[in-house]
Amino acid sequence: EELKKYADDPFWVRLRWVLFIMFWAGWLAMLGSAIIIIVVAPRCPERPDLKWYHTDVAYNVYSKSFKDGDKAQDGVGDLPGLQSKVGYIEKLGANVIWLSSIFKTEGNDDRAIIDHATLDERFGGPEALKAFCKKLLKTGKRVIVDLIPNQTGKNHTWFMKSKAKEGDYASYYVWSPTKPNDWKNEDGMDLWVMDPTRNEYYLSQFGD
């Protein structure tokens, strides 16, 4: 009887209706807000069209020490040695062979390239390399080669012409009429080296 008295009381009846209406109004408001957010929110961008160099697995080969396979057996890695190891590279799951240090250099310093268009004769000739690349390409594999034009040896044609201030080659390297500082390069030698031909200092990040 006591509970029924409150159940039929006009005040409590109105309060229940108010709370009931507020509940459903709030629920509908949240539903509407969610729908609006879904409609007006920016869409996720479509997945980009990834190229082979985004998805393929590359195996880096340091050419001079990877595998000696020619008849000379001179202890220097070469193209025949690399060819004999293609199956091994495939088993590792790589479908791209990345070659380092195959251009002609001064002695054994890989950074001192003297011709960016000539292969180290110990590695193999250009025609043999082309044939090797074409053969791999037919099997769905690729070859990429390190090409680092921002450093050369002192006997590179570019540097020789830069010393002589020939045309645009004059600014191919960093030159200074005076020695800017006494800093050392990565090999612990002077960063700035005097060239008697040009009578200026050139920036040498490696060696002398």
URBEL-V143743 format. One record per backbone hydrogen bond with DSSP energy under -0.5 kcal/mol. CO is the residue of the C=O (numbers start at 1). NH is the residue of the N-H. Records with the same first field share a line. If there is no record, write none. Layout:
CO->NH / NH
This chain:
1->5
2->6
3->7
4->8
9->13
10->14
11->15
12->16
13->17
14->18
15->19
16->20
17->21
18->22
19->23
20->24
21->25
22->26
23->27
24->28
25->29
26->30
27->31
28->32
29->33
30->34
31->35
32->36
33->37
34->38
35->39
36->40
37->41
48->50
51->54 / 55
52->56
56->58
57->95 / 96
58->60
59->98
60->62
61->63 / 100
62->65 / 66
63->66 / 67
64->77
67->69 / 78
70->73
78->82
79->83
80->84
82->85
83->86
85->89
86->90
87->91
88->92
89->94
90->93
95->142
96->59 / 98
97->99 / 144
98->61
99->146
100->63
102->120
104->114 / 115
105->107
106->109
108->110
109->112
111->113
112->106
113->153
114->157
115->104 / 118
118->104
120->123 / 124
123->79
125->129
126->130
127->131
128->132
129->133
130->134
131->135
132->136
133->137
134->138
135->139
136->139 / 141
137->140
142->97
144->99
147->149
148->151
153->156
156->160
157->161
158->162
159->163
160->164
161->166
162->165
165->167
166->169
167->170
168->171
169->172
173->175
174->203
176->201
178->180
183->191
185->188
189->185
191->193 / 204
193->202
194->196
195->199 / 200
200->195
201->176
202->193
203->205
205->186
